[in-house]
């Protein structure tokens, strides 16, 4: 799409506009509700290859989850790439802007502009409905199978069985796993990026620390091992929390390091249920000066809500695991929510800003 036409589609206001501060969280309890009005955003991702060598390729995630809580509006881009196009993987439907440059280009650069709309989601877990679409046998098998980085046998299965022993329903199993993760894991600020999602190593070593790609992957793996369809959803925070939780939103318009993955579990009569035990542990670690415990009122306010609700100040990119990037020479990605690039030297490190320069910003479209 032409960038000038794209800009004319709507005025922009900062996504990090003034919102309730920390104390307001107690005055406005954390309570995302479905049916709230849609909010529209633009996320800009700018990539510059600092040390190009040989042909250069870049892959940038674009919004690929269209649902009752998110709508993709448009994507546009500018830069000096000789090839740039939106492509999708064949397994998960994960969308991406793929760009490439010849070896002769000394300064590869591309800028992606993605517009989308979101609204809060919450599932009423007291009222199952026969109208909820049931998963077919193929879908159920797909969302309960192991992945290369998420086994469902061995220690993962044993742990899931121990956690869910005595549970009478799928809801009871899903809730038991959620509460176990909240009680037994912790957010480790030293974890690089969002973590690696190596749940087998976490359980074998007993080191249950990590970030969202670890803790929420642990939820998904344990759920699948308990025969509950589950999936990770990978994305990025784009705005402050409306409920005053600074740890549950993007603090500024710069969202370069605001990536966050969440999880969903499928329950008959309810459909896909949003969960996020990792964010409970994030509130424990980051919302107030330490020490803070699970008994803190600010933590207790979010703990029950994050089983069944998400505040949609967040963009969902995709649900892909073990993703093979098209035309890539490097191996599969465990997950895809960071910009990716390759040169003749191989895959660049998305968490190394000295060698892979990119920036992401978010703006909210005026109503």
C-alpha positions in Angstrom: 0.0 0.0 0.0 1.2 3.5 -0.8 2.6 5.1 2.4 1.0 8.5 1.7 -2.5 7.0 1.3 -1.8 4.9 4.4 -1.1 8.1 6.5 -4.3 9.7 5.3 -6.4 6.9 6.7 -6.6 8.5 10.2 -5.0 10.9 12.6 -2.7 9.6 15.3 -2.3 10.2 19.0 0.4 8.8 21.3 -0.5 5.3 22.5 1.2 6.1 25.8 -1.0 9.0 26.6 -1.7 9.8 30.2 -3.6 7.0 32.0 -4.3 6.2 35.7 -1.1 5.9 37.8 -0.2 3.1 40.1 -2.5 4.2 43.0 -5.4 4.2 40.6 -5.2 0.5 40.2 -6.8 0.2 43.6 -9.5 2.6 42.6 -10.1 1.0 39.2 -9.8 -2.8 39.7 -8.2 -4.8 36.9 -11.3 -5.9 35.0 -11.1 -6.2 31.2 -14.6 -6.7 29.7 -15.7 -7.9 26.3 -17.7 -5.6 24.2 -15.7 -2.5 25.0 -15.2 -0.1 22.1 -12.5 -0.9 19.6 -9.2 0.9 19.8 -7.0 1.3 16.7 -3.2 1.5 16.6 -0.3 1.8 14.3 2.9 0.0 15.0 6.0 1.1 13.1 9.0 -1.2 12.8 12.2 0.3 11.3 15.2 -2.0 10.5 18.6 -1.0 9.4 21.3 -3.6 8.8 24.5 -2.1 10.3 27.0 -4.6 8.9 25.6 -6.0 5.6 27.6 -8.8 4.0 26.4 -10.5 0.9 22.7 -10.7 0.3 20.5 -9.5 3.1 17.0 -10.9 4.1 14.6 -9.6 6.8 11.4 -11.0 8.2 9.1 -8.8 10.3 6.0 -10.2 12.0 2.7 -8.6 11.0 -0.7 -8.9 12.8 -2.1 -12.3 11.8 -4.7 -13.0 14.4 -8.1 -11.9 13.3 -10.7 -12.6 15.9 -13.4 -11.2 18.2 -10.7 -9.2 20.0 -8.4 -8.1 17.1 -8.8 -7.0 13.5 -6.0 -6.4 11.0 -6.6 -3.1 9.2 -3.6 -2.7 6.9 0.1 -3.0 6.3 2.4 -0.7 4.4 6.1 -0.3 4.0 8.9 1.9 2.6 12.7 1.5 2.2 15.3 0.4 -0.4 14.6 -3.4 -0.6 14.6 -4.9 -4.0 11.9 -7.3 -2.9 9.3 -6.7 -0.2 6.0 -8.6 0.2 3.6 -10.0 2.8 3.9 -13.8 3.0 2.4 -16.4 5.4 3.7 -19.7 6.6 1.6 -22.7 5.6 1.1 -24.3 9.0 0.0 -21.5 11.4 -0.8 -18.8 8.9 1.8 -16.5 10.6 2.1 -13.4 8.5 5.3 -11.5 7.9 6.9 -8.8 5.7 9.7 -10.5 3.8 12.3 -8.2 2.3 15.7 -8.8 0.6 18.6 -6.7 -0.7 21.5 -7.6 -3.1 25.0 -7.7 -1.9 25.7 -4.4 -3.6 23.3 -2.5 -1.2 25.5 -0.8 1.4 22.7 0.3 3.8 19.7 -2.0 3.8 16.7 -0.3 5.4 13.0 -1.0 5.6 10.1 0.5 7.6 6.9 -1.4 8.2 3.6 0.2 9.3 0.9 -2.1 10.6 -2.5 -0.9 11.6 -4.9 -3.0 13.6 -7.8 -2.7 16.1 -8.3 -4.4 19.4 -10.8 -4.6 22.3 -10.6 -6.3 25.7 -11.6 -9.9 26.0 -13.1 -11.8 28.9 -14.9 -15.2 29.0 -17.8 -15.7 31.4 -16.6 -19.0 32.9 -19.8 -19.4 34.9 -22.0 -19.9 31.9 -21.0 -22.6 29.3 -22.9 -22.3 26.0 -23.9 -25.0 23.5 -23.5 -22.3 20.8 -19.7 -22.2 21.2 -18.0 -23.7 18.2 -16.5 -27.1 19.0 -13.0 -28.1 17.9 -12.9 -30.7 15.2 -10.9 -33.9 15.7 -8.1 -32.5 13.5 -7.9 -29.2 15.4 -7.9 -30.9 18.7 -5.1 -33.1 17.6 -3.1 -30.1 16.3 -3.4 -28.2 19.6 -2.6 -31.1 21.8 0.4 -32.4 19.9 4.0 -31.8 21.1 6.3 -29.4 19.2 10.0 -29.6 18.7 10.6 -27.4 21.7 7.5 -28.4 23.7 7.4 -32.1 24.6 4.3 -33.5 26.2 5.8 -36.8 27.5 8.2 -37.7 30.2 8.5 -35.2 33.0 6.1 -32.8 31.3 3.3 -35.4 31.3 4.2 -36.6 34.9 4.0 -33.0 36.2 0.7 -32.4 34.4 -0.7 -35.6 35.9 0.4 -34.6 39.4 -1.1 -31.1 39.0 -4.5 -32.3 37.7 -4.9 -35.4 39.9 -8.5 -35.3 41.2 -9.7 -32.7 38.7 -13.2 -33.5 37.6 -13.5 -31.4 34.4 -11.4 -29.8 31.7 -12.0 -26.5 33.5 -10.7 -27.9 36.7 -7.6 -29.1 35.0 -7.0 -25.8 33.2 -7.4 -23.8 36.4 -5.2 -26.2 38.4 -2.3 -25.8 35.9 -2.7 -22.0 36.0 -2.7 -21.8 39.8 0.3 -24.2 40.0 2.3 -22.0 37.6 1.4 -18.8 39.5 2.4 -20.5 42.8 5.6 -22.2 41.7 7.3 -20.1 39.1 8.9 -16.7 39.2 9.8 -14.0 36.8 13.6 -13.8 36.4 14.7 -10.3 35.4 18.1 -11.7 34.2 16.4 -13.8 31.5 17.4 -12.6 28.1 14.5 -11.3 26.0 11.3 -13.2 26.6 13.1 -16.4 27.4 13.5 -19.6 25.3 10.5 -21.7 26.2 12.5 -24.8 27.1 9.9 -26.3 29.4 11.6 -29.7 29.7 14.8 -28.1 31.1 12.8 -26.0 33.5 11.1 -29.0 35.0 14.2 -31.3 35.0 16.4 -28.7 36.7 13.7 -27.4 39.0 14.6 -23.9 37.9 11.1 -22.5 37.3 12.2 -18.9 36.6 11.9 -17.1 33.3 9.8 -14.7 31.4 6.6 -14.9 29.4 8.0 -17.3 26.7 9.0 -19.6 29.5 6.1 -19.4 31.9 3.3 -19.3 29.4 4.9 -22.0 27.3 5.0 -24.1 30.5 1.3 -23.5 30.8 0.7 -24.6 27.2 2.9 -27.7 27.4 1.3 -28.9 30.7 -2.1 -28.3 29.3 -1.4 -30.3 26.2 0.1 -33.0 28.3 -3.2 -33.1 30.2 -5.0 -33.5 26.8 -6.3 -29.9 26.8 -5.9 -28.0 23.5 -3.7 -25.0 24.2 -1.5 -22.5 22.3 0.8 -19.6 22.8 0.0 -16.3 21.2 3.0 -14.1 20.4 2.9 -10.3 20.3 3.9 -7.0 21.7 2.4 -4.5 24.2 1.4 -1.2 22.5 -0.1 1.0 25.2 -0.3 1.6 29.0 -2.8 -0.4 31.0 -6.1 1.4 31.5 -6.2 0.0 35.0 -3.1 1.7 36.2 -0.7 -1.3 36.2 2.6 0.0 34.9 4.0 -3.6 34.6 1.1 -4.6 32.4 1.6 -2.1 29.6 4.0 -0.3 27.4 5.4 2.7 29.4 6.3 4.8 26.3 5.6 4.9 22.6 8.9 3.0 22.1 7.9 -0.7 22.2 11.2 -2.1 20.9 11.5 -4.3 24.0 7.8 -4.7 24.8 7.3 -8.1 23.3 5.0 -10.4 25.2 3.4 -13.8 24.6 0.2 -15.0 26.1 -1.6 -18.4 26.2 -5.0 -19.8 25.4 -6.7 -23.0 26.4 -9.7 -24.5 24.7 -12.6 -25.5 27.0 -15.8 -27.0 25.7 -18.7 -24.6 26.1 -16.4 -21.6 26.4 -14.1 -21.8 23.4 -10.6 -20.4 23.5 -10.0 -19.0 27.0 -7.3 -16.4 27.5 -4.8 -17.0 30.3 -1.6 -15.3 31.3 0.1 -16.6 34.5 3.4 -15.0 33.4 1.8 -11.5 33.9 0.8 -12.4 37.4 4.4 -13.1 38.2 5.4 -9.9 36.4 3.1 -7.9 38.7 4.8 -9.5 41.7 8.2 -8.6 40.5 7.7 -5.2 38.9 4.6 -3.4 40.1 5.9 -2.3 43.5 9.3 -2.1 45.3 10.4 -5.5 46.5 9.7 -7.6 48.4 6.2 -8.2 47.0 4.3 -11.5 47.4 1.3 -13.2 45.9 -0.7 -12.0 48.9 -0.3 -8.3 47.9 -3.7 -6.7 47.1 -2.4 -5.5 43.7 -1.4 -9.1 42.8 -4.7 -10.6 44.2 -6.6 -8.2 42.0 -5.1 -9.5 38.7 -4.6 -13.2 39.6 -8.2 -14.4 39.2 -8.8 -12.1 36.2 -5.8 -13.4 34.1 -7.5 -16.8 33.9 -10.2 -15.8 31.5 -9.4 -12.2 30.5 -6.8 -10.1 28.6 -6.5 -6.3 28.5 -6.0 -5.7 24.8 -3.3 -2.9 25.0 -1.4 -5.6 23.1 -1.0 -6.7 19.6 -1.2 -10.5 18.7 1.2 -11.4 15.9 0.7 -15.2 15.6 0.5 -18.6 17.3 3.4 -20.2 15.5 5.9 -22.6 17.0 9.0 -24.0 15.4 8.6 -21.7 12.4 10.7 -22.1 9.3 11.2 -18.6 7.8 10.8 -18.6 3.9 14.0 -18.4 2.0 16.0 -18.5 5.3 19.3 -20.4 5.6 19.1 -20.5 9.4 17.1 -23.0 11.4 13.6 -22.8 12.7 12.5 -20.2 15.3 11.0 -21.5 18.5 8.6 -18.5 18.2 8.3 -15.4 16.0 7.7 -12.1 17.7 11.0 -10.3 17.1 12.3 -9.0 13.8 14.6 -11.4 12.1 17.5 -10.9 9.6 20.2 -12.8 7.8 23.3 -11.8 5.9 26.2 -13.9 4.5 27.3 -14.3 8.1 24.1 -16.1 9.0 21.1 -15.3 11.3 21.5 -12.0 13.2 20.8 -11.9 16.9 17.5 -10.1 17.5 18.6 -9.1 21.0 22.0 -7.6 20.0 21.3 -3.9 19.1 25.0 -3.3 18.3 24.8 -5.6 15.3 21.1 -5.7 14.4 19.5 -2.2 14.6 15.8 -1.9 14.7 13.2 0.1 16.5 9.4 -0.3 17.1 7.0 2.4 18.1 3.3 2.5 18.7 0.7 5.2 18.2 -3.1 5.1 18.8 -5.4 6.2 16.0 -7.8 8.9 17.1 -11.4 7.8 17.3 
